[in-house]
Amino acid sequence: ATREGQSYIGFVKHLSSWNIDFKGDKSTIHGKVIDCNKLPINGALVNIDGVIVKTDSSGNFFQWIPSGIDLKVSINIEGI
C-alpha cells in the first residue's frame, strides 16, 4: 500500500486482517476446533483479541498476530 494524503491505497488478491502500519515482529496462531466427539467444527468463529477468523471444513484456523503480546482468544459456535 502507498500513502495518499491521509489514506493508504493498495490492491490485494485476497483479504486478510493485518494492520499494515504495524512495524513489529509477527507470529501466527493456529488451532483446530472440535466437538465433544472429536469431530471438526466448520464455520466456528474464533475471536483473537477482536480479530474474527472462521474455521475451515476441517475445523482449522490460522491468523497472523503481533509477537510478544498477550491475546484473548474465544470461540463462538452458536448458529452453526
C-alpha positions, 0 to 999 in steps of 0.5 A, spaced: 500 500 500 502 507 498 500 513 502 495 518 499 494 524 503 491 521 509 489 514 506 493 508 504 491 505 497 493 498 495 490 492 491 490 485 494 488 478 491 485 476 497 483 479 504 486 478 510 486 482 517 493 485 518 494 492 520 499 494 515 502 500 519 504 495 524 512 495 524 513 489 529 515 482 529 509 477 527 507 470 529 501 466 527 496 462 531 493 456 529 488 451 532 483 446 530 476 446 533 472 440 535 466 437 538 465 433 544 466 427 539 472 429 536 469 431 530 471 438 526 467 444 527 466 448 520 464 455 520 466 456 528 468 463 529 474 464 533 475 471 536 483 473 537 483 479 541 477 482 536 480 479 530 474 474 527 477 468 523 472 462 521 474 455 521 475 451 515 471 444 513 476 441 517 475 445 523 482 449 522 484 456 523 490 460 522 491 468 523 497 472 523 498 476 530 503 481 533 509 477 537 510 478 544 503 480 546 498 477 550 491 475 546 484 473 548 482 468 544 474 465 544 470 461 540 463 462 538 459 456 535 452 458 536 448 458 529 452 453 526 
